[in-house]
Amino acid sequence: MLFLDEPTLGLDVQTRSQMWKHIEEVRENLGVTIILTSHYLEEVDALSDRVAIIDHGKIIASGTPAELKASLRGGM
């Protein structure tokens, strides 16, 4: 198990892209479970199998990125 706390915060676009690739390679090639925190929704969507949205220390929504997006109503 690998814990990453906002691993791309403050990185330039090119380095951020390289970090995404590295995270995906670790997950796929080593079979490692990765717990990742991020404020970047596009990062969460690209890298996550499951998502939990936390507000004030409580999980307010969880599921796959597709499930969470499907649960939204309106202008998406």
Secondary structure, DSSP 8 states (H G I E B T S, - for coil): -EEEESTTTT--HHHHHHHHHHHHHHHHHH---EEEE-S-HHHHHHH-SSEEEEETTEEEEEE-HHHHHHT--S--
